[in-house]
Amino acid sequence: MSSAFHVEVGDLLTHPGSRRDATVTGVLEARRDMAAVDGPIRANLTLESTPSGVVATGSVAAPIALTCSRCLAPWVAEVEPSFTQVFAVDPVPDTFPIQGTTIDLEPALRDEVLAAVPVNVVHDPDCRGLCGTCGTDLNNGRCDCEESELSSPFAGLKDLFE
């Protein structure tokens, strides 16, 4: 089964040292925590033949649907990681296999795109998050909840300092 991320490299495998450019565009299914690819990605690559396979270098542009980890606000941003991966006829650790005369860029692109997404995603560094009691978005103003020392998980430690 062929996909937008399968690239024929038979011409490179028979001519070590040769290179050519390739552009691939397609829908990549990738999700991690509060982030997911949100549309087609585009990779602009240079493919270079080596005696044992092909090295792909270049850049990737991917729209990512994000959800703020503090207030749950959704937004879309683009990540643009650089890309360097080795595809080998006889794969070893840290390489991807060449299947016949075709490389499948999808797993390598997925790894690069997801690695470019921050672990703790926030839409604004000053995001105030949600009220822990009523769930009001504190970026839009204060809520009507009373701030009580008893609601603090550290309230019991107060008496130690008196």
Summary of the structure (lengths in Angstrom):
residues: 162
radius of gyration: 23.7
end to end distance: 72.0
largest distance: 80.3
contacts: 417
relative contact order: 0.17
helix: 17%
strand: 40%
